[in-house]
Amino acid sequence: MEVILREDIDKLGNRGEVVRVAAGYARNFLLPKRLAVEATESNRKIVEQERQAHLRKEAKLKGEAEDLSKLMTGITVTIAQKAGENDQLFGSVGAKDIADALAAKNYTIDRRKVQLEDPIKQLGEYKVPVRLHKDVTAEITVVVVKEE
């Protein structure tokens, strides 16, 4: 069965593409969740209009993300945590802690955009990427210090 995708779907295709899928996959998953529409001539025109609107919106969001990235590059965030001997933290510093510290500096960033591979468990200085857009990433410096 041929369908036109309305959203980007991993391992299947991008928005606006016509793809062949199993009839059951389309009927039971893609169509009810409005991730795709049947590939008819009228639907092709509608999806093309949606795609154009999405491209304009995406370009605007990317521009805003690039501006924010320029502002955020070089920012240093200091987080105080309780630590024991050998600079080992009691607990850890996670993406939520970094997002809260950025919010204190008037940068509203969702914690899921902080690309922290593993929680920070040592005192020190770390470079942490923040993904503002799928094509725009800013790198901030996180300094973890001992709480007095």
Buried (B, 14 or more C-beta within 10 A) or exposed (E): BEBBBBBEBEEBBEBBBBBEBEEEBBBEBBBEEEBBBBBEEEBBEEBEEBBEEBEEEBEEBBEEBBEBBEEBEEBEBEBEBEBEEEEEBEEBBBBEBBBBBBEEEEBEBEBEBBEBEEEBBEBEEBEBBBBBBEEBBBBBEBBBBEEE
